[in-house]
């Protein structure tokens, strides 16, 4: 059976498949848009949501931009600065210096102001970063899962061939063991991301509490296994 496609290109001549880390990065960045004005309540809500999802009492300027759906760049930073300065002067936001970074955190006054704004009207934020990661991980899993199945079938077929041989060098078994481990991990991770990863609830951080299979959500690790 020929391995040549209709266009005459063989599998070895195709463009290499985009690495999942780059694919995820590209999908994530495509969701972010250039700066547009946001309300004071939205700005406070973005800081609050970043603190909750990252489980810290502070947020970076990049986090704040991401929770507002904005691309993080010098233009966004300059345009948000007057609002952040006003909140700082009003005692609603404070500076935090941690890990060598200049971060921001809501104060008690800031939380009261946000609560008051929410009681007066709905404060709407765009899709959160953790929900974007969940959604795009499902997209990558859908794109790659058939290839992972095929790779595992190939490794299992090779195992059958080795089992049928009279004498097989030990190196062949060890090499196959590594390929089987990688193929099973990739397929298991893709299956989890596509079918079992619950949709995040933005009221809390989306963390995987499973301790036996740490990293199963890390789609960017698929080609590094």
N, C-alpha and C positions, 0 to 999 in steps of 0.2 A: 504494500500500500504506500503510495507516494506521500511524502511529508511536505510537498510543495503546495503553497496556497494558490488560489486562482490568479493572483497577481504575479506568480512566479517567485515569490519570496519564501525562503525556507525559514523554519523557526530560528535557526542560528543567526539569520541575517536580520531579524526583527530588531527594532529599537528595544533596549533593555527596559523592563518594567520599572516604572517610577517607584523609588523607595517609599515605603509607607510613611516614614517620618516626614519626607518632603511633601507627599500627597496630603497628609493631615495638615501640615503647615499651610499649604496652598488653599485648602478648603476653608480653614479657619480664618485666614487673612481675607479671603473673598467675602466674608460676612461683615467685615469692618468697613466703615465708610469715612470719608473726610469729615472734619469738624463741622458741626452744626450746633446752634445754641441749645442749651439744656436749662431746665429750671433749677432753682436752688434746691427744691425738694428732690429732684432727680439726682443731683450731685450728691446730696447727703445719703440718699438711698443706695447709690452705687458704692459709696464707701462702706455703708453698713452691710450690704450684701457681700462685698469682697471680704470683709472681716469674718462673716459667718461661714462662707464657703471655704476660705483658707484656714479657718480656725485659728486666727490670730487677732490681736487687738490693734491691727494697723493695716494699711493698704499702700501699695506703691502707686505712683502716678500712672504707670503702665496698666496696673489692675483697674484703676478708676476709669481710664479710657476704655478698656475692654468691656467693663460692665455697663458703660454708656453706649457700647456698640461703635466706638470711634477708633480709628487707626491711631496708634501711639506714635507720635512724631513731634518735632519741635513746634510745629504750627499748632497742634492740639494743645500742647503744654502751655504755650503762650496765651492761647485764647481762654483756657480754663483758669489761668493764674489769677485774674482779677476776682473771680467768684470765690476761689479758694482763699485768697487774701481777705476778702470780706468776711467769710465764715470764720477765719482765724481771728480776725479783729473782734468779731462778735462772740468769741469764746465757744463756737460750735465745733471747731476743728483744732487739733493741736498737732505740733510737729513731733515726730518720733525718729530718733536716730538709732538704727539697728542694722547689724551685719554690714556696716559701712555705707548704708543707704539712708537717704532722707525720705522718710515715710510720713504718712498722715493717719490720724485716727480721730474718730468721733469722740467728743466729750459728752458728759451727761447732758449738757445744754443742747448739744447737737442732736442727741437722741430724742430729747423732749420736742425740739423743733420738728424733727422728722415725724414723730408721732402725731403732733398737732396737724401737720400738713396732710398726713394720711387720713386723719379723722375728718378733715374738711373736704378732701377729694382723693380720688384714686391716683396714686403715684405710679406711673407706668415706666418700666424699664424694658429694654430689648432683651432678646434671648440671652441667657447667662452663659459665660464661658464654659461652665461645667455641662450645660445642656448641649452646647455646640460640640464639645468633645464627644459626648455620648452619641449625638446624631451622626457626626462624621465618622466615628468608629464603626457604627453600623453600616455606613456606606462603604467603607474600606473592606469590612468583613464580607459584604455582599459581592464586592468586586473580586476578592481573592479566594473565597472559600472553595470554589471548584478547582482552582489550581492546587490548593493545599490537599484536597482529596486525591487529585491525580498524583501528586508527589508521594503521598503515603501509599497509594496502590503500587507505585513503582518500587518503593522500598520493600513492601511486603512480597512483591513478586521476586525481588532479588533474594529475600530471605528463603523463599521456597526453592529457588535454584541452588542456593548454598546448602540447604538441608538435603537436597538430592544428590549432592556431590560426595564422592568418597572421602577425599581429604581436602580440607579447606584451611588455608593459613589463618592463624589466630587474628592477624591484623585485619583480615577481611571482616571478621565478626565484630571487632571493635569499631571499625569504620562504619559498618552497617548500624551498629547500636547508636552511634551519634546521629546518623541520618534519621533513624526511626524516632529518636527522642525529639529531634527538631521538628519532624513532620507531624508527630502527635501533638506537640505543644502548639504549633501554628494552627492546626485544625481545631484543637480544643479552645484556643483563645478566640479564633474567628467564630466558632459556634456559640461561645458565651456572649461575645459582643453582639451577635446578630439576633440571638433568641432568648438569652437569659439575663442580660444586663437590664435591670429595671430603669425605667425613665426617671431621671433625677427630679426630686422635689426641691424647689428653690428655697424652701424654708429651712433647709439644713445642708450641710456639706455632703456631697456625694462621694463617699469613701467605700471601698471594697473591704468588708470585714472578714472575708475568707482568708484564713491563715495558711492553708495547705497549698494553695496555688497562687502565691503572690505574683503580681505582675501580669495577670491574665488580661487586664484591660489595656496593657501597654502595646498598642498596635505598632508603634514605632520600633518595637523590638523584634518584630517578626523576622526580619532579614538578618538579625544579629544572633539569633538563637543557635 
